Amino acid sequence: MLGRGIDQILLFNSDPVLYERGTQDARDYVKLAERKKGPIPDSVDFSYPWGEALAMINQLKPDARIINLETSVTTSEEYWPGKSVGTYWNYSYIIRMLGKAFGIIRKCQMYPTR
């Protein structure tokens, strides 16, 4: 899960425990990326995951900046049995990171906290 890997390199990351078939540790996603692209720093700020894209977006000066987040986000670290994707990603991080590229962030369809 992209979000869980990004979460692990941010300054304050969440518990890396995953409930997936392929891995039980979100840091494995960081290791996979490092094998492909080289070392990735940890404790990065919210602009780091955007890489060159943030500068490109700013240079284009679009009239509107729209993003579609096709992910499930919850504020609970409790495992939800039967849910196909057990993703916990710190919601405040999502807002801060997306805020680097998008001026207005609106949350919708959040899974309830259990």
Summary of the structure (lengths in Angstrom):
residues: 114
radius of gyration: 14.9
end to end distance: 21.5
largest distance: 44.2
contacts: 243
relative contact order: 0.20
helix: 35%
strand: 4%
